[in-house]
């Protein structure tokens, strides 16, 4: 009986020690693993498409297969089950031939979330690689979607990015944003804004 008690006590000590060792390993290993995985997914890879006249940096978590179609391209990382994260880029003519989006269209995009009751809608009018651009976040088709629209006098590029069925959607949306903010369009760059000159105000006439 005493021998059996010793064996049980030894087994409890061994199992308990193993559990503590595993917990300690997880506490030490998991944050480092998570940080390394985040860095890997967000690391950028160059991509260029002469047909669309663009170049950009695509996050590793999204970059995978490239599928071209008339007027656009899809960059995506396949999954065994479900849809993977993707960026779909299309081009269309710019009918106004301007370097900037009109105030009217910007106002429509800015208020569309309220007008249509779109969940998690957010609009940002921004400069992307020295060009006028708009970024729109919205919840669509059960996923968060980030849309970039960027303009040159000849055309407008639209890039749509989503996390697909990845469980860590915020991380992949971060990958979407870091990728789209690098999109550079070929063509003449906008003129530099003129610096305000010194205006002389004439004084009263001398009598």
ROSE-4610 file (N, C-alpha, C; in Angstrom, 1 decimal, always signed):
// ROSE-4610
residu = [X/X/X/X/X/X/X/X/X/X/X/X/X/X/X/X/X/X/X/X/X/X/X/X/X/X/X/X/X/X/X/X/X/X/X/X/X/X/X/X/X/X/X/X/X/X/X/X/X/X/X/X/X/X/X/X/X/X/X/X/X/X/X/X/X/X/X/X/X/X/X/X/X/X/X/X/X/X/X/X/X/X/X/X/X/X/X/X/X/X/X/X/X/X/X/X/X/X/X/X/X/X/X/X/X/X/X/X/X/X/X/X/X/X/X/X/X/X/X/X/X/X/X/X/X/X/X/X/X/X/X/X/X/X/X/X/X/X/X/X/X/X/X/X/X/X/X/X/X/X/X/X/X/X/X/X/X/X/X/X/X/X/X/X/X/X/X/X/X/X/X/X/X/X/X/X/X/X/X/X/X/X/X/X/X/X/X/X/X/X/X/X/X/X/X/X/X/X/X/X/X/X/X/X/X/X/X/X/X/X/X/X/X/X/X/X/X/X/X/X/X/X/X/X/X/X/X/X/X/X/X/X/X/X/X/X/X/X/X/X/X/X/X/X/X/X/X/X/X/X/X/X/X/X/X/X/X/X/X/X/X/X/X/X/X/X/X/X/X/X/X/X/X/X/X/X/X/X/X/X/X/X/X/X/X/X/X/X/X/X/X/X/X/X/X/X/X/X/X/X/X/X/X/X/X/X/X/X/X/X/X/X/X/X/X/X/X/X/X/X/X/X/X/X/X/X/X/X/X/X/X/X/X/X/X/X/X/X/X/X/X/X/X/X/X/X/X/X/X/X/X/X/X/X/X/X/X/X/X/X/X/X/X/X/X/X/X/X/X/X/X/X/X/X/X/X/X/X/X/X/X/X/X/X/X/X/X/X/X/X/X/X/X/X/X/X/X/X/X/X/X/X/X/X/X/X/X/X/X/X/X/X/X/X/X/X/X/X/X/X/X/X/X/X/X/X/X/X/X/X/X/X/X/X/X/X/X/X/X/X/X/X/X/X/X/X/X/X/X/X/X/X/X/X/X/X/X/X/X/X/X/X/X/X/X/X/X/X/X/X/X/X/X/X/X/X/X/X/X/X/X/X/X/X/X/X/X/X/X/X/X/X/X/X/X/X/X/X/X/X/X/X/X/X/X/X/X/X/X/X/X/X/X/X/X/X/X/X/X/X/X/X/X/X/X/X/X/X/X/X/X/X/X/X/X/X/X/X/X/X/X/X/X/X/X/X/X/X/X/X/X/X/X/X/X/X/X/X/X/X/X/X/X/X/X/X/X/X/X/X/X/X/X/X/X/X/X/X/X/X/X/X/X/X/X/X/X/X/X/X/X/X/X/X/X/X/X/X/X/X/X/X/X/X/X/X/X/X/X/X/X/X/X/X/X/X/X/X/X/X/X]
num = [1/1/1/2/2/2/3/3/3/4/4/4/5/5/5/6/6/6/7/7/7/8/8/8/9/9/9/10/10/10/11/11/11/12/12/12/13/13/13/14/14/14/15/15/15/16/16/16/17/17/17/18/18/18/19/19/19/20/20/20/21/21/21/22/22/22/23/23/23/24/24/24/25/25/25/26/26/26/27/27/27/28/28/28/29/29/29/30/30/30/31/31/31/32/32/32/33/33/33/34/34/34/35/35/35/36/36/36/37/37/37/38/38/38/39/39/39/40/40/40/41/41/41/42/42/42/43/43/43/44/44/44/45/45/45/46/46/46/47/47/47/48/48/48/49/49/49/50/50/50/51/51/51/52/52/52/53/53/53/54/54/54/55/55/55/56/56/56/57/57/57/58/58/58/59/59/59/60/60/60/61/61/61/62/62/62/63/63/63/64/64/64/65/65/65/66/66/66/67/67/67/68/68/68/69/69/69/70/70/70/71/71/71/72/72/72/73/73/73/74/74/74/75/75/75/76/76/76/77/77/77/78/78/78/79/79/79/80/80/80/81/81/81/82/82/82/83/83/83/84/84/84/85/85/85/86/86/86/87/87/87/88/88/88/89/89/89/90/90/90/91/91/91/92/92/92/93/93/93/94/94/94/95/95/95/96/96/96/97/97/97/98/98/98/99/99/99/100/100/100/101/101/101/102/102/102/103/103/103/104/104/104/105/105/105/106/106/106/107/107/107/108/108/108/109/109/109/110/110/110/111/111/111/112/112/112/113/113/113/114/114/114/115/115/115/116/116/116/117/117/117/118/118/118/119/119/119/120/120/120/121/121/121/122/122/122/123/123/123/124/124/124/125/125/125/126/126/126/127/127/127/128/128/128/129/129/129/130/130/130/131/131/131/132/132/132/133/133/133/134/134/134/135/135/135/136/136/136/137/137/137/138/138/138/139/139/139/140/140/140/141/141/141/142/142/142/143/143/143/144/144/144/145/145/145/146/146/146/147/147/147/148/148/148/149/149/149/150/150/150/151/151/151/152/152/152/153/153/153/154/154/154/155/155/155/156/156/156/157/157/157/158/158/158/159/159/159/160/160/160/161/161/161/162/162/162/163/163/163/164/164/164/165/165/165/166/166/166/167/167/167/168/168/168/169/169/169/170/170/170/171/171/171/172/172/172/173/173/173/174/174/174/175/175/175/176/176/176/177/177/177/178/178/178/179/179/179/180/180/180/181/181/181/182/182/182/183/183/183/184/184/184/185/185/185/186/186/186/187/187/187/188/188/188/189/189/189/190/190/190/191/191/191/192/192/192/193/193/193/194/194/194/195/195/195/196/196/196/197/197/197/198/198/198/199/199/199/200/200/200/201/201/201/202/202/202/203/203/203/204/204/204/205/205/205/206/206/206/207/207/207]
x = [+0.8/+0.0/+0.9/+1.9/+2.8/+3.5/+3.9/+4.5/+3.6/+2.3/+1.4/+1.2/+1.2/+1.0/+2.2/+3.4/+4.6/+4.5/+4.1/+4.0/+3.0/+1.8/+0.8/+1.3/+2.0/+2.6/+3.6/+4.5/+5.5/+4.8/+3.7/+3.0/+2.4/+1.8/+1.3/+2.3/+3.5/+4.6/+5.1/+5.2/+5.6/+4.6/+3.3/+2.3/+2.2/+2.2/+2.1/+3.3/+4.5/+5.7/+5.6/+5.1/+5.0/+4.0/+2.8/+1.8/+2.4/+3.2/+3.8/+4.8/+5.6/+6.6/+5.9/+4.8/+4.0/+3.5/+2.9/+2.3/+3.4/+4.5/+5.6/+6.1/+6.2/+6.6/+5.7/+4.4/+3.4/+3.4/+3.6/+3.6/+4.8/+6.0/+7.2/+7.1/+6.6/+6.7/+5.6/+4.4/+3.2/+3.4/+3.7/+3.9/+4.9/+6.0/+7.1/+6.6/+5.9/+5.4/+4.3/+3.5/+2.5/+3.1/+4.1/+4.8/+5.5/+6.1/+6.8/+5.8/+4.7/+3.6/+3.0/+2.8/+2.3/+3.3/+4.6/+5.6/+5.7/+5.5/+5.6/+4.4/+3.2/+2.0/+2.0/+2.6/+2.6/+3.8/+4.8/+6.0/+5.5/+6.1/+5.6/+6.5/+5.8/+6.5/+6.1/+7.1/+6.8/+5.9/+5.0/+4.1/+4.0/+4.1/+3.9/+3.0/+2.2/+1.3/+1.4/+2.1/+2.2/+0.9/+0.1/-1.2/-2.1/-2.1/-2.9/-2.1/-0.8/+0.0/+0.2/+0.4/+0.5/+1.7/+2.2/+3.1/+2.8/+3.0/+2.6/+3.4/+3.3/+3.8/+2.6/+2.6/+1.5/+2.0/+1.2/+1.5/+1.6/+2.5/+2.7/+1.5/+0.7/-0.5/-1.6/-1.4/-2.4/-1.7/-0.5/+0.2/+0.3/-0.1/-0.1/-0.3/-1.4/-1.7/-2.2/-1.8/-2.3/-3.1/-4.3/-5.2/-5.7/-5.3/-5.7/-7.1/-7.8/-9.1/-9.2/-10.1/-10.2/-10.4/-9.5/-9.6/-9.2/-8.6/-8.2/-7.4/-7.1/-6.3/-6.7/-6.6/-6.9/-5.7/-5.2/-4.1/-4.7/-4.5/-5.1/-4.3/-4.5/-3.9/-4.9/-4.8/-5.8/-5.8/-7.0/-7.1/-7.7/-7.4/-8.0/-9.5/-10.0/-11.5/-11.8/-12.8/-13.3/-12.4/-12.7/-12.0/-10.9/-9.8/-8.6/-8.6/-7.7/-7.6/-7.3/-7.8/-7.6/-7.6/-6.9/-7.0/-7.4/-8.5/-9.0/-8.8/-8.1/-7.8/-8.4/-9.1/-9.7/-9.4/-9.5/-9.2/-10.3/-10.6/-11.7/-11.3/-11.8/-11.4/-11.8/-11.1/-11.4/-12.1/-13.5/-14.2/-13.9/-13.4/-13.2/-11.8/-10.9/-9.5/-8.8/-9.2/-8.5/-7.6/-6.8/-5.9/-6.6/-7.8/-8.5/-9.9/-10.4/-11.9/-12.7/-13.8/-14.7/-15.2/-15.4/-16.1/-17.4/-18.1/-19.4/-19.3/-18.4/-18.3/-17.7/-16.8/-16.2/-17.3/-18.2/-19.3/-20.3/-20.5/-21.4/-20.7/-19.4/-18.7/-18.7/-18.5/-18.4/-19.7/-20.8/-22.1/-22.9/-22.3/-23.0/-23.3/-22.4/-22.6/-23.9/-24.1/-25.3/-26.5/-26.4/-27.5/-28.1/-27.1/-27.6/-27.5/-27.2/-27.2/-26.2/-25.0/-24.0/-23.2/-23.1/-22.4/-20.9/-20.4/-18.9/-18.3/-19.1/-18.6/-17.7/-16.6/-15.6/-15.0/-14.9/-14.4/-13.1/-12.1/-10.9/-10.5/-10.5/-9.9/-8.4/-7.6/-6.1/-5.3/-4.0/-3.0/-2.3/-2.3/-1.6/-0.6/+0.7/+1.8/+1.7/+1.4/+1.3/+0.1/-0.9/-2.1/-3.3/-4.3/-5.6/-6.3/-6.8/-7.3/-8.4/-9.2/-10.2/-10.2/-10.3/-10.3/-11.6/-12.2/-13.6/-13.5/-13.9/-14.0/-15.5/-16.0/-17.4/-17.6/-18.7/-19.0/-19.9/-19.5/-20.2/-20.0/-21.2/-21.1/-20.5/-20.9/-20.4/-18.9/-18.3/-16.9/-16.6/-15.5/-15.0/-14.3/-14.6/-14.0/-13.4/-12.2/-11.5/-11.3/-11.8/-11.7/-10.9/-9.9/-9.1/-9.5/-9.7/-9.9/-8.8/-8.1/-7.0/-7.1/-6.7/-7.0/-5.8/-5.8/-4.9/-5.8/-5.3/-6.1/-6.7/-6.0/-6.4/-7.4/-7.2/-8.0/-8.1/-9.0/-9.2/-9.0/-8.2/-8.0/-8.8/-9.5/-10.2/-9.6/-9.2/-8.7/-9.5/-10.0/-10.9/-10.1/-10.1/-9.3/-10.2/-10.2/-10.8/-10.0/-10.4/-9.6/-10.1/-11.2/-11.7/-12.3/-12.0/-12.5/-11.4/-10.4/-9.4/-10.0/-9.6/-10.2/-9.7/-8.5/-8.0/-8.2/-9.5/-9.8/-9.1/-9.0/-8.3/-6.9/-6.1/-4.8/-4.7/-5.6/-5.6/-6.1/-7.0/-7.4/-6.3/-5.4/-4.2/-3.3/-3.2/-2.4/-3.0/-4.3/-5.0/-4.6/-4.7/-4.4/-2.9/-2.0/-0.6/-0.3/-1.0/-0.8/-1.3/-2.6/-3.3/-2.6/-2.1/-1.5/-0.1/+0.3/+1.6/+1.3/+0.0/-0.3/+0.1/+0.9/+1.4/+1.0/+0.4/-0.1/+0.9/+1.1/+1.9/+1.2/+2.0/+1.4/+2.0/+1.6/+2.1/+1.6/+2.5/+2.2/+1.5/+0.7/+0.0/+1.0/+0.6/+1.5/+1.6/+2.8/+3.0/+2.2/+1.6/+0.7/+1.6/+1.1/+1.8/+1.9/+3.2/+3.4/+2.8/+2.1/+1.5/+2.6/+2.4/+3.4/+3.2/+4.1/+3.9/+3.1/+2.0/+1.2/+1.4/+1.7/+2.0/+0.6/+0.3/-0.9/-0.5/-1.0/-0.5/-1.0/-0.2/-0.6/-1.3/-1.7/-2.4/-1.5/-2.1/-1.2/-0.6/+0.6/+1.4/+1.1/+0.7/+0.4/+1.5]
y = [-1.2/+0.0/+1.3/+1.2/+2.4/+2.6/+1.5/+1.6/+2.3/+1.9/+2.4/+3.9/+4.4/+5.8/+6.6/+6.0/+6.7/+6.8/+5.8/+5.8/+6.9/+7.0/+8.0/+9.4/+9.6/+10.9/+11.3/+10.3/+10.6/+11.0/+10.2/+10.5/+11.9/+12.3/+13.6/+14.7/+14.5/+15.5/+15.6/+14.4/+14.5/+15.2/+14.8/+15.4/+16.9/+17.3/+18.7/+19.5/+18.9/+19.6/+19.7/+18.7/+18.8/+19.9/+20.0/+21.0/+22.4/+22.6/+23.9/+24.2/+23.3/+23.5/+23.9/+23.3/+23.6/+25.0/+25.4/+26.7/+27.8/+27.5/+28.5/+28.7/+27.5/+27.6/+28.4/+28.2/+29.0/+30.4/+30.8/+32.2/+32.9/+32.2/+32.8/+32.7/+31.6/+31.4/+32.1/+32.1/+32.6/+34.1/+35.0/+36.4/+36.6/+35.9/+36.0/+35.4/+34.3/+33.7/+34.6/+35.2/+36.1/+37.3/+37.9/+39.0/+38.7/+37.5/+37.1/+36.8/+36.2/+36.0/+37.3/+38.2/+39.5/+40.2/+40.2/+40.8/+40.1/+38.8/+38.0/+38.4/+38.4/+38.7/+40.1/+41.1/+42.5/+42.9/+41.9/+42.3/+42.4/+43.4/+43.8/+43.2/+42.9/+42.4/+43.3/+43.6/+44.5/+43.8/+44.6/+44.1/+45.2/+44.8/+45.8/+45.2/+46.1/+45.7/+46.8/+46.5/+47.5/+47.8/+46.7/+46.9/+47.9/+47.8/+48.8/+50.1/+50.1/+51.2/+51.5/+50.4/+50.6/+49.8/+50.2/+49.4/+49.7/+48.6/+48.7/+47.7/+47.8/+46.8/+46.0/+44.7/+43.9/+43.1/+43.1/+42.4/+40.9/+40.2/+38.8/+38.0/+38.4/+37.7/+37.7/+38.6/+38.7/+38.2/+38.4/+38.1/+36.6/+36.2/+34.7/+34.6/+34.1/+34.0/+35.3/+35.5/+36.7/+36.2/+36.7/+36.3/+37.6/+37.7/+38.8/+38.6/+39.7/+39.6/+40.9/+41.0/+42.2/+43.5/+44.4/+45.6/+45.6/+44.4/+44.4/+43.2/+43.0/+41.9/+41.6/+40.3/+39.9/+39.3/+39.8/+39.2/+38.5/+37.2/+36.6/+35.4/+35.1/+34.0/+32.9/+31.8/+30.7/+30.0/+29.5/+28.7/+27.3/+26.3/+25.0/+25.1/+25.8/+26.0/+27.4/+27.8/+29.2/+30.1/+31.4/+32.4/+33.0/+33.2/+33.8/+35.3/+36.1/+37.5/+37.9/+39.0/+39.3/+40.9/+41.3/+42.6/+42.5/+43.2/+43.3/+44.7/+44.9/+46.2/+46.3/+47.4/+47.7/+49.1/+49.4/+50.7/+51.2/+52.5/+53.1/+54.4/+54.9/+56.3/+57.4/+58.5/+59.6/+60.6/+60.8/+61.6/+63.1/+63.5/+64.9/+65.3/+64.4/+64.6/+65.5/+65.5/+66.3/+65.5/+66.2/+65.5/+65.2/+65.8/+65.6/+65.2/+64.5/+64.2/+65.4/+65.5/+66.7/+66.8/+68.0/+68.1/+67.4/+67.3/+66.7/+65.2/+64.5/+63.0/+62.7/+63.6/+63.3/+63.4/+64.4/+64.6/+63.4/+62.8/+61.6/+60.5/+60.2/+59.1/+59.3/+60.6/+60.8/+60.5/+60.8/+60.7/+59.4/+58.6/+57.4/+56.4/+56.3/+55.4/+55.8/+57.1/+57.6/+57.4/+57.8/+57.8/+56.4/+55.4/+54.0/+53.1/+53.7/+52.9/+51.8/+52.0/+51.0/+50.8/+49.6/+49.3/+49.6/+50.2/+50.4/+51.2/+52.1/+52.9/+54.0/+54.2/+55.3/+55.8/+57.1/+57.7/+58.5/+58.5/+59.3/+59.9/+61.2/+61.8/+62.0/+61.4/+61.3/+61.6/+61.7/+61.7/+60.3/+59.6/+58.3/+58.4/+58.3/+58.4/+59.6/+60.8/+62.1/+62.3/+61.4/+61.6/+61.7/+62.4/+62.5/+61.1/+60.8/+59.5/+59.5/+58.5/+58.3/+56.9/+56.7/+55.4/+55.2/+54.1/+53.8/+52.4/+52.4/+51.2/+50.9/+49.7/+49.4/+47.9/+47.5/+46.1/+45.7/+44.7/+44.4/+42.9/+42.2/+40.8/+40.0/+40.4/+39.7/+39.9/+40.8/+41.1/+42.6/+43.0/+44.3/+44.4/+45.6/+45.8/+47.2/+47.3/+48.5/+48.8/+50.0/+50.4/+51.7/+51.6/+52.8/+53.2/+54.5/+55.1/+56.2/+56.1/+57.0/+57.5/+58.8/+59.4/+60.0/+59.9/+60.7/+61.3/+62.2/+62.8/+61.8/+60.7/+59.7/+58.7/+58.3/+57.2/+57.2/+56.4/+56.2/+54.7/+54.5/+53.1/+52.8/+51.7/+51.3/+49.9/+49.9/+48.7/+48.3/+47.0/+46.5/+45.4/+45.5/+44.5/+44.0/+42.7/+42.2/+41.0/+40.6/+39.5/+38.1/+38.0/+36.7/+36.1/+34.8/+34.0/+33.9/+34.7/+34.6/+35.0/+34.3/+34.6/+35.9/+36.3/+37.5/+38.7/+39.1/+40.1/+41.4/+41.9/+43.2/+43.2/+42.1/+42.0/+42.1/+41.3/+41.3/+42.6/+43.3/+44.6/+45.6/+45.4/+46.2/+46.0/+44.7/+44.3/+44.9/+45.0/+45.7/+47.1/+47.8/+49.2/+49.5/+48.8/+49.0/+48.8/+47.8/+47.5/+48.7/+49.0/+50.0/+51.4/+51.7/+53.1/+53.2/+52.1/+52.1/+52.1/+52.1/+52.0/+53.3/+53.1/+54.2/+54.1/+55.2/+55.1/+55.8/+55.3/+55.9/+57.1/+58.0/+59.2/+60.5/+61.6/+62.9/+63.1/+63.6/+63.9/+65.3/+65.4/+66.7/+67.8/+69.0/+70.2/+70.5/+71.0/+71.4/+72.6/+72.7/+73.9/+75.2/+76.2/+77.5/+78.1/+78.6/+79.2/+80.6/+81.0/+82.3/+83.4/+84.3/+85.4/+86.5/+87.5/+88.7/+89.7/+90.1/+91.1/+92.4/+93.4/+94.8/+95.5/+96.1/+96.9/+98.4/+99.1/+100.5/+101.3/+102.2/+103.1/+104.3/+105.2/+106.4/+107.3/+108.0/+108.8/+109.9/+110.3/+111.3/+112.6/+113.6/+114.9/+115.9]
z = [+0.0/+0.0/+0.0/+0.9/+0.9/-0.4/-1.1/-2.4/-3.4/-3.4/-4.3/-4.1/-2.8/-2.5/-3.0/-2.9/-3.4/-4.9/-5.6/-7.0/-7.4/-6.7/-7.1/-6.8/-5.7/-5.4/-6.4/-6.8/-7.9/-9.2/-9.5/-10.8/-10.7/-9.6/-9.4/-9.6/-9.0/-9.1/-10.5/-11.2/-12.6/-13.5/-13.4/-14.2/-13.9/-12.6/-12.2/-12.7/-12.6/-13.2/-14.7/-15.4/-16.8/-17.2/-16.4/-16.7/-16.5/-15.4/-15.1/-16.2/-16.6/-17.7/-19.0/-19.3/-20.5/-20.4/-19.3/-19.1/-19.2/-18.5/-18.6/-20.0/-20.7/-22.1/-23.0/-22.8/-23.5/-23.2/-21.9/-21.5/-22.1/-22.2/-22.8/-24.3/-24.9/-26.3/-27.1/-26.6/-27.3/-27.7/-26.8/-27.3/-28.4/-28.2/-29.3/-30.6/-30.5/-31.7/-32.4/-31.6/-32.1/-32.8/-32.2/-32.7/-34.0/-34.1/-35.3/-36.4/-36.1/-37.1/-37.6/-36.8/-37.2/-38.1/-37.8/-38.7/-40.0/-40.0/-41.2/-42.1/-41.6/-42.3/-42.9/-42.2/-42.6/-43.5/-43.6/-44.4/-45.9/-46.6/-47.9/-49.0/-50.1/-51.3/-52.5/-53.4/-54.5/-55.6/-56.1/-57.2/-58.2/-59.5/-60.6/-61.7/-62.3/-63.4/-64.4/-65.5/-66.5/-67.3/-67.4/-68.1/-67.4/-66.1/-65.3/-65.0/-65.2/-64.9/-63.4/-62.6/-61.2/-60.7/-59.5/-58.7/-57.3/-56.4/-55.0/-54.2/-52.9/-52.0/-51.4/-51.5/-51.0/-49.8/-48.8/-47.5/-47.8/-47.1/-47.3/-47.0/-46.0/-45.6/-46.7/-47.7/-48.9/-50.2/-50.3/-51.6/-51.8/-52.9/-53.3/-54.8/-55.2/-56.6/-57.2/-58.5/-59.2/-60.4/-60.5/-61.6/-62.3/-63.6/-64.4/-65.1/-65.3/-66.0/-66.8/-67.8/-68.5/-67.7/-67.7/-66.9/-65.5/-65.1/-63.7/-63.3/-62.0/-61.5/-60.1/-59.7/-58.4/-57.8/-56.6/-55.9/-54.6/-54.4/-53.3/-52.8/-51.5/-50.9/-50.7/-51.4/-51.3/-49.9/-49.6/-48.4/-48.7/-47.9/-48.1/-48.0/-47.0/-46.8/-46.7/-47.5/-47.5/-48.4/-48.3/-49.1/-48.4/-49.1/-48.4/-48.6/-48.0/-48.2/-49.6/-50.1/-51.5/-51.7/-52.8/-53.3/-54.8/-55.1/-56.5/-57.0/-58.1/-58.6/-60.0/-60.3/-61.6/-62.0/-63.3/-63.8/-64.7/-64.6/-65.5/-65.9/-67.1/-67.5/-66.6/-66.5/-65.8/-66.7/-66.6/-67.6/-67.4/-66.2/-65.9/-66.2/-66.4/-66.7/-65.7/-64.5/-63.5/-62.6/-61.8/-60.9/-59.5/-59.3/-58.0/-58.3/-57.3/-57.3/-57.0/-57.6/-57.4/-56.0/-55.5/-54.1/-54.1/-55.2/-55.2/-54.9/-55.6/-55.5/-54.1/-53.6/-52.3/-51.2/-51.4/-50.4/-50.5/-51.7/-51.8/-51.0/-51.3/-50.6/-49.1/-48.7/-47.2/-46.5/-47.1/-46.5/-46.8/-47.7/-48.1/-47.0/-46.0/-44.9/-44.1/-43.9/-43.2/-44.0/-45.3/-46.2/-46.4/-46.5/-46.8/-45.5/-44.4/-43.2/-43.2/-43.7/-43.9/-42.6/-42.1/-40.9/-40.9/-39.8/-39.7/-40.8/-41.4/-42.5/-42.0/-42.8/-42.4/-43.7/-43.9/-45.1/-44.7/-45.6/-45.5/-46.8/-46.9/-48.1/-47.9/-48.7/-48.4/-49.6/-49.4/-50.4/-50.4/-51.5/-51.6/-52.7/-52.3/-53.2/-54.1/-53.4/-54.0/-54.9/-54.9/-55.7/-54.8/-55.3/-54.6/-54.5/-53.4/-53.1/-52.1/-52.1/-51.0/-50.5/-49.2/-48.6/-47.9/-48.1/-47.5/-46.8/-45.6/-44.8/-44.6/-44.8/-44.6/-44.4/-43.8/-43.6/-44.7/-45.5/-46.7/-46.9/-47.3/-47.5/-46.4/-45.1/-43.9/-43.6/-44.3/-44.0/-44.1/-43.4/-43.6/-44.9/-45.6/-46.9/-46.9/-47.4/-47.6/-49.1/-49.5/-50.9/-51.0/-51.9/-52.3/-53.7/-53.8/-55.2/-55.3/-56.4/-56.7/-58.1/-58.3/-59.6/-60.3/-61.6/-62.5/-63.6/-64.4/-65.4/-66.4/-66.6/-67.6/-67.0/-65.7/-65.2/-63.7/-63.2/-61.8/-61.5/-60.5/-60.0/-58.8/-58.8/-57.6/-57.1/-55.8/-55.2/-54.0/-54.0/-52.9/-52.2/-50.9/-50.1/-49.0/-48.7/-47.6/-47.0/-45.8/-45.1/-45.4/-46.2/-46.5/-45.3/-45.1/-43.9/-42.9/-42.9/-41.8/-40.5/-39.4/-38.1/-37.5/-37.8/-37.2/-38.2/-38.4/-39.4/-39.1/-37.9/-37.7/-38.2/-38.0/-38.5/-40.0/-40.7/-42.1/-42.7/-42.0/-42.5/-42.4/-41.4/-41.2/-42.4/-42.8/-44.0/-45.3/-45.4/-46.5/-46.6/-45.4/-45.4/-45.8/-45.1/-45.4/-46.9/-47.5/-48.9/-49.8/-49.6/-50.5/-50.4/-49.3/-49.1/-49.9/-50.5/-51.3/-52.8/-53.2/-54.6/-55.3/-56.3/-57.1/-58.6/-59.1/-60.5/-61.4/-62.6/-63.6/-64.2/-64.8/-65.4/-64.8/-65.4/-64.9/-63.4/-62.6/-61.2/-61.1/-60.1/-59.9/-59.7/-60.2/-60.0/-58.5/-58.2/-56.8/-56.5/-55.3/-55.0/-55.0/-55.6/-55.7/-54.3/-54.0/-52.7/-52.7/-51.6/-51.6/-51.7/-52.6/-52.7/-51.8/-51.7/-50.9/-51.6/-51.1/-51.7/-51.1/-51.9/-51.4/-51.4/-50.2/-50.1/-50.2/-51.2/-51.3/-50.1/-49.7/-48.6/-49.1/-48.2/-48.7/-49.5/-50.5/-51.3/-50.5/-50.9/-50.2/-50.8/-50.0/-50.5/-50.2]
